[in-house]
Amino acid sequence: MSTTNPEPQWLTISQASRYLNLSVGFLRKLVRAREIPFARVGSKALRFRRIDLDQWMTANSVGSEDHAEATR
């Protein structure tokens, strides 16, 4: 019996852009500005960890500071 995970932990830039519903170009802009967590494979290939993207979205969503204040 195989226990493969249908959702990979590491995403390519195309997969990450679909996951975040952002264009590849805008995602590359965020990478250049180092505003989003990423890893480099070799000199050019970018990879994004799904859990890091989820945390980034939560931290950068409107009202996230209000929610953090309310839960303290």
N, CA, C and O atoms as CSV, one atom per row, in Angstrom:
chain,resi,resn,atom,element,x,y,z
A,1,MET,N,N,0.846,-1.185,0.000
A,1,MET,CA,C,0.000,0.000,0.000
A,1,MET,C,C,0.884,1.238,0.000
A,1,MET,O,O,1.771,1.365,0.844
A,2,SER,N,N,0.657,2.135,-0.917
A,2,SER,CA,C,1.444,3.348,-1.047
A,2,SER,C,C,0.810,4.475,-0.245
A,2,SER,O,O,-0.410,4.637,-0.233
A,3,THR,N,N,1.659,5.254,0.428
A,3,THR,CA,C,1.163,6.389,1.211
A,3,THR,C,C,1.702,7.692,0.635
A,3,THR,O,O,2.272,8.513,1.354
A,4,THR,N,N,1.516,7.872,-0.668
A,4,THR,CA,C,1.998,9.090,-1.303
A,4,THR,C,C,1.088,10.263,-0.964
A,4,THR,O,O,-0.129,10.113,-0.853
A,5,ASN,N,N,1.688,11.413,-0.806
A,5,ASN,CA,C,0.953,12.636,-0.511
A,5,ASN,C,C,0.577,13.299,-1.834
A,5,ASN,O,O,1.467,13.648,-2.609
A,6,PRO,N,N,-0.710,13.484,-2.114
A,6,PRO,CA,C,-1.100,14.083,-3.395
A,6,PRO,C,C,-0.686,15.549,-3.519
A,6,PRO,O,O,-0.591,16.065,-4.633
A,7,GLU,N,N,-0.439,16.225,-2.406
A,7,GLU,CA,C,-0.023,17.620,-2.435
A,7,GLU,C,C,1.444,17.700,-2.030
A,7,GLU,O,O,1.782,17.430,-0.877
A,8,PRO,N,N,2.318,18.068,-2.962
A,8,PRO,CA,C,3.742,18.127,-2.622
A,8,PRO,C,C,4.030,19.237,-1.610
A,8,PRO,O,O,3.366,20.273,-1.604
A,9,GLN,N,N,5.027,19.003,-0.759
A,9,GLN,CA,C,5.419,20.003,0.228
A,9,GLN,C,C,6.084,21.194,-0.448
A,9,GLN,O,O,5.836,22.338,-0.066
A,10,TRP,N,N,6.929,20.939,-1.450
A,10,TRP,CA,C,7.645,21.992,-2.164
A,10,TRP,C,C,6.990,22.224,-3.514
A,10,TRP,O,O,6.702,21.274,-4.242
A,11,LEU,N,N,6.753,23.490,-3.848
A,11,LEU,CA,C,6.078,23.856,-5.090
A,11,LEU,C,C,7.024,24.606,-6.017
A,11,LEU,O,O,7.901,25.340,-5.562
A,12,THR,N,N,6.843,24.419,-7.306
A,12,THR,CA,C,7.555,25.218,-8.296
A,12,THR,C,C,6.919,26.610,-8.325
A,12,THR,O,O,5.896,26.836,-7.679
A,13,ILE,N,N,7.511,27.530,-9.062
A,13,ILE,CA,C,6.946,28.877,-9.125
A,13,ILE,C,C,5.571,28.868,-9.794
A,13,ILE,O,O,4.694,29.641,-9.409
A,14,SER,N,N,5.377,28.010,-10.781
A,14,SER,CA,C,4.060,27.910,-11.435
A,14,SER,C,C,3.019,27.353,-10.468
A,14,SER,O,O,1.898,27.856,-10.397
A,15,GLN,N,N,3.391,26.319,-9.727
A,15,GLN,CA,C,2.466,25.731,-8.763
A,15,GLN,C,C,2.143,26.727,-7.648
A,15,GLN,O,O,0.992,26.848,-7.231
A,16,ALA,N,N,3.171,27.441,-7.168
A,16,ALA,CA,C,2.968,28.414,-6.097
A,16,ALA,C,C,2.079,29.563,-6.569
A,16,ALA,O,O,1.236,30.046,-5.813
A,17,SER,N,N,2.263,29.999,-7.808
A,17,SER,CA,C,1.435,31.099,-8.306
A,17,SER,C,C,-0.033,30.671,-8.400
A,17,SER,O,O,-0.931,31.454,-8.090
A,18,ARG,N,N,-0.270,29.441,-8.823
A,18,ARG,CA,C,-1.651,28.929,-8.856
A,18,ARG,C,C,-2.195,28.782,-7.436
A,18,ARG,O,O,-3.347,29.127,-7.174
A,19,TYR,N,N,-1.376,28.274,-6.524
A,19,TYR,CA,C,-1.787,28.058,-5.133
A,19,TYR,C,C,-2.189,29.384,-4.474
A,19,TYR,O,O,-3.174,29.443,-3.738
A,20,LEU,N,N,-1.419,30.446,-4.744
A,20,LEU,CA,C,-1.683,31.757,-4.149
A,20,LEU,C,C,-2.618,32.616,-4.989
A,20,LEU,O,O,-3.047,33.684,-4.551
A,21,ASN,N,N,-2.933,32.153,-6.193
A,21,ASN,CA,C,-3.756,32.908,-7.134
A,21,ASN,C,C,-3.090,34.245,-7.479
A,21,ASN,O,O,-3.733,35.295,-7.500
A,22,LEU,N,N,-1.784,34.172,-7.749
A,22,LEU,CA,C,-0.989,35.326,-8.170
A,22,LEU,C,C,-0.352,35.003,-9.511
A,22,LEU,O,O,-0.180,33.832,-9.851
A,23,SER,N,N,-0.005,36.015,-10.265
A,23,SER,CA,C,0.703,35.761,-11.516
A,23,SER,C,C,2.149,35.368,-11.199
A,23,SER,O,O,2.690,35.726,-10.153
A,24,VAL,N,N,2.754,34.632,-12.118
A,24,VAL,CA,C,4.149,34.240,-11.965
A,24,VAL,C,C,5.032,35.493,-11.900
A,24,VAL,O,O,5.979,35.548,-11.117
A,25,GLY,N,N,4.719,36.483,-12.717
A,25,GLY,CA,C,5.485,37.721,-12.721
A,25,GLY,C,C,5.457,38.437,-11.377
A,25,GLY,O,O,6.484,38.916,-10.897
A,26,PHE,N,N,4.280,38.506,-10.779
A,26,PHE,CA,C,4.173,39.167,-9.472
A,26,PHE,C,C,4.899,38.362,-8.402
A,26,PHE,O,O,5.533,38.935,-7.515
A,27,LEU,N,N,4.811,37.043,-8.480
A,27,LEU,CA,C,5.518,36.192,-7.527
A,27,LEU,C,C,7.031,36.378,-7.668
A,27,LEU,O,O,7.746,36.420,-6.667
A,28,ARG,N,N,7.518,36.489,-8.897
A,28,ARG,CA,C,8.950,36.762,-9.107
A,28,ARG,C,C,9.346,38.121,-8.510
A,28,ARG,O,O,10.440,38.268,-7.965
A,29,LYS,N,N,8.459,39.101,-8.616
A,29,LYS,CA,C,8.715,40.417,-8.029
A,29,LYS,C,C,8.844,40.299,-6.510
A,29,LYS,O,O,9.727,40.915,-5.914
A,30,LEU,N,N,7.976,39.518,-5.886
A,30,LEU,CA,C,8.056,39.305,-4.438
A,30,LEU,C,C,9.359,38.608,-4.055
A,30,LEU,O,O,9.955,38.918,-3.023
A,31,VAL,N,N,9.799,37.663,-4.891
A,31,VAL,CA,C,11.064,36.963,-4.644
A,31,VAL,C,C,12.225,37.948,-4.734
A,31,VAL,O,O,13.089,37.967,-3.858
A,32,ARG,N,N,12.253,38.766,-5.786
A,32,ARG,CA,C,13.343,39.742,-5.952
A,32,ARG,C,C,13.430,40.698,-4.763
A,32,ARG,O,O,14.521,41.080,-4.340
A,33,ALA,N,N,12.272,41.080,-4.230
A,33,ALA,CA,C,12.224,41.985,-3.088
A,33,ALA,C,C,12.400,41.230,-1.766
A,33,ALA,O,O,12.428,41.840,-0.697
A,34,ARG,N,N,12.515,39.917,-1.844
A,34,ARG,CA,C,12.641,39.049,-0.665
A,34,ARG,C,C,11.482,39.274,0.315
A,34,ARG,O,O,11.672,39.338,1.530
A,35,GLU,N,N,10.288,39.391,-0.251
A,35,GLU,CA,C,9.093,39.607,0.559
A,35,GLU,C,C,8.308,38.326,0.794
A,35,GLU,O,O,7.310,38.336,1.515
A,36,ILE,N,N,8.738,37.237,0.202
A,36,ILE,CA,C,8.055,35.960,0.345
A,36,ILE,C,C,9.117,34.882,0.563
A,36,ILE,O,O,10.181,34.941,-0.053
A,37,PRO,N,N,8.850,33.905,1.424
A,37,PRO,CA,C,9.856,32.870,1.666
A,37,PRO,C,C,10.004,31.934,0.462
A,37,PRO,O,O,9.015,31.505,-0.133
A,38,PHE,N,N,11.253,31.630,0.119
A,38,PHE,CA,C,11.531,30.748,-1.010
A,38,PHE,C,C,12.881,30.087,-0.804
A,38,PHE,O,O,13.662,30.490,0.058
A,39,ALA,N,N,13.143,29.074,-1.603
A,39,ALA,CA,C,14.449,28.412,-1.628
A,39,ALA,C,C,14.905,28.349,-3.072
A,39,ALA,O,O,14.089,28.271,-3.990
A,40,ARG,N,N,16.207,28.385,-3.263
A,40,ARG,CA,C,16.781,28.249,-4.597
A,40,ARG,C,C,17.369,26.856,-4.739
A,40,ARG,O,O,18.068,26.359,-3.856
A,41,VAL,N,N,17.070,26.243,-5.872
A,41,VAL,CA,C,17.660,24.954,-6.221
A,41,VAL,C,C,18.585,25.245,-7.396
A,41,VAL,O,O,18.131,25.608,-8.481
A,42,GLY,N,N,19.870,25.083,-7.173
A,42,GLY,CA,C,20.819,25.475,-8.211
A,42,GLY,C,C,20.880,26.989,-8.281
A,42,GLY,O,O,20.695,27.672,-7.274
A,43,SER,N,N,21.137,27.505,-9.459
A,43,SER,CA,C,21.285,28.955,-9.576
A,43,SER,C,C,19.993,29.670,-9.961
A,43,SER,O,O,19.875,30.878,-9.757
A,44,LYS,N,N,19.029,28.948,-10.511
A,44,LYS,CA,C,17.822,29.629,-10.997
A,44,LYS,C,C,16.504,29.080,-10.479
A,44,LYS,O,O,15.571,29.850,-10.253
A,45,ALA,N,N,16.401,27.781,-10.285
A,45,ALA,CA,C,15.122,27.174,-9.917
A,45,ALA,C,C,14.675,27.627,-8.530
A,45,ALA,O,O,15.452,27.600,-7.575
A,46,LEU,N,N,13.421,28.039,-8.432
A,46,LEU,CA,C,12.843,28.479,-7.166
A,46,LEU,C,C,11.864,27.426,-6.663
A,46,LEU,O,O,11.166,26.783,-7.447
A,47,ARG,N,N,11.825,27.262,-5.352
A,47,ARG,CA,C,10.860,26.370,-4.734
A,47,ARG,C,C,10.241,27.089,-3.543
A,47,ARG,O,O,10.886,27.899,-2.878
A,48,PHE,N,N,8.990,26.776,-3.294
A,48,PHE,CA,C,8.223,27.397,-2.227
A,48,PHE,C,C,7.590,26.307,-1.383
A,48,PHE,O,O,6.951,25.398,-1.912
A,49,ARG,N,N,7.764,26.395,-0.078
A,49,ARG,CA,C,7.161,25.404,0.810
A,49,ARG,C,C,5.730,25.825,1.115
A,49,ARG,O,O,5.476,26.966,1.501
A,50,ARG,N,N,4.810,24.906,0.940
A,50,ARG,CA,C,3.381,25.188,1.105
A,50,ARG,C,C,3.073,25.807,2.472
A,50,ARG,O,O,2.307,26.766,2.560
A,51,ILE,N,N,3.664,25.266,3.528
A,51,ILE,CA,C,3.386,25.785,4.874
A,51,ILE,C,C,3.889,27.221,5.027
A,51,ILE,O,O,3.250,28.029,5.701
A,52,ASP,N,N,5.034,27.548,4.406
A,52,ASP,CA,C,5.549,28.921,4.444
A,52,ASP,C,C,4.621,29.877,3.703
A,52,ASP,O,O,4.413,31.009,4.138
A,53,LEU,N,N,4.065,29.420,2.584
A,53,LEU,CA,C,3.129,30.260,1.823
A,53,LEU,C,C,1.861,30.514,2.626
A,53,LEU,O,O,1.326,31.623,2.611
A,54,ASP,N,N,1.378,29.486,3.329
A,54,ASP,CA,C,0.192,29.662,4.170
A,54,ASP,C,C,0.451,30.684,5.272
A,54,ASP,O,O,-0.385,31.548,5.538
A,55,GLN,N,N,1.616,30.577,5.911
A,55,GLN,CA,C,1.966,31.517,6.977
A,55,GLN,C,C,2.137,32.926,6.422
A,55,GLN,O,O,1.726,33.898,7.056
A,56,TRP,N,N,2.740,33.042,5.242
A,56,TRP,CA,C,2.936,34.343,4.613
A,56,TRP,C,C,1.585,34.986,4.304
A,56,TRP,O,O,1.388,36.176,4.547
A,57,MET,N,N,0.659,34.194,3.767
A,57,MET,CA,C,-0.672,34.722,3.450
A,57,MET,C,C,-1.382,35.195,4.719
A,57,MET,O,O,-2.020,36.248,4.719
A,58,THR,N,N,-1.274,34.431,5.783
A,58,THR,CA,C,-1.908,34.814,7.045
A,58,THR,C,C,-1.306,36.105,7.585
A,58,THR,O,O,-2.032,36.996,8.028
A,59,ALA,N,N,0.008,36.205,7.547
A,59,ALA,CA,C,0.691,37.392,8.069
A,59,ALA,C,C,0.426,38.626,7.217
A,59,ALA,O,O,0.473,39.746,7.725
A,60,ASN,N,N,0.148,38.441,5.932
A,60,ASN,CA,C,-0.038,39.576,5.030
A,60,ASN,C,C,-1.481,39.823,4.646
A,60,ASN,O,O,-1.752,40.598,3.728
A,61,SER,N,N,-2.403,39.185,5.324
A,61,SER,CA,C,-3.808,39.414,4.994
A,61,SER,C,C,-4.329,40.614,5.777
A,61,SER,O,O,-3.872,40.897,6.884
A,62,VAL,N,N,-5.276,41.304,5.192
A,62,VAL,CA,C,-5.864,42.482,5.814
A,62,VAL,C,C,-6.539,42.060,7.109
A,62,VAL,O,O,-7.284,41.081,7.151
A,63,GLY,N,N,-6.267,42.808,8.153
A,63,GLY,CA,C,-6.865,42.501,9.443
A,63,GLY,C,C,-6.076,41.488,10.251
A,63,GLY,O,O,-6.503,41.116,11.343
A,64,SER,N,N,-4.930,41.028,9.744
A,64,SER,CA,C,-4.166,40.029,10.485
A,64,SER,C,C,-3.659,40.602,11.811
A,64,SER,O,O,-3.583,39.875,12.802
A,65,GLU,N,N,-3.309,41.904,11.847
A,65,GLU,CA,C,-2.869,42.522,13.085
A,65,GLU,C,C,-4.028,42.612,14.070
A,65,GLU,O,O,-3.852,42.380,15.266
A,66,ASP,N,N,-5.216,42.950,13.564
A,66,ASP,CA,C,-6.389,43.020,14.431
A,66,ASP,C,C,-6.687,41.667,15.021
A,66,ASP,O,O,-7.027,41.561,16.200
A,67,HIS,N,N,-6.563,40.619,14.207
A,67,HIS,CA,C,-6.828,39.263,14.687
A,67,HIS,C,C,-5.783,38.864,15.728
A,67,HIS,O,O,-6.121,38.252,16.741
A,68,ALA,N,N,-4.525,39.203,15.488
A,68,ALA,CA,C,-3.456,38.873,16.435
A,68,ALA,C,C,-3.673,39.604,17.758
A,68,ALA,O,O,-3.451,39.030,18.824
A,69,GLU,N,N,-4.104,40.864,17.701
A,69,GLU,CA,C,-4.368,41.638,18.907
A,69,GLU,C,C,-5.520,41.014,19.685
A,69,GLU,O,O,-5.466,40.925,20.912
A,70,ALA,N,N,-6.556,40.583,18.981
A,70,ALA,CA,C,-7.744,40.039,19.637
A,70,ALA,C,C,-7.472,38.708,20.316
A,70,ALA,O,O,-8.126,38.370,21.302
A,71,THR,N,N,-6.512,37.947,19.798
A,71,THR,CA,C,-6.239,36.627,20.363
A,71,THR,C,C,-5.215,36.661,21.496
A,71,THR,O,O,-4.926,35.628,22.100
A,72,ARG,N,N,-4.670,37.826,21.784
A,72,ARG,CA,C,-3.681,37.939,22.884
A,72,ARG,C,C,-4.340,38.065,24.199
A,72,ARG,O,O,-3.662,38.168,25.221
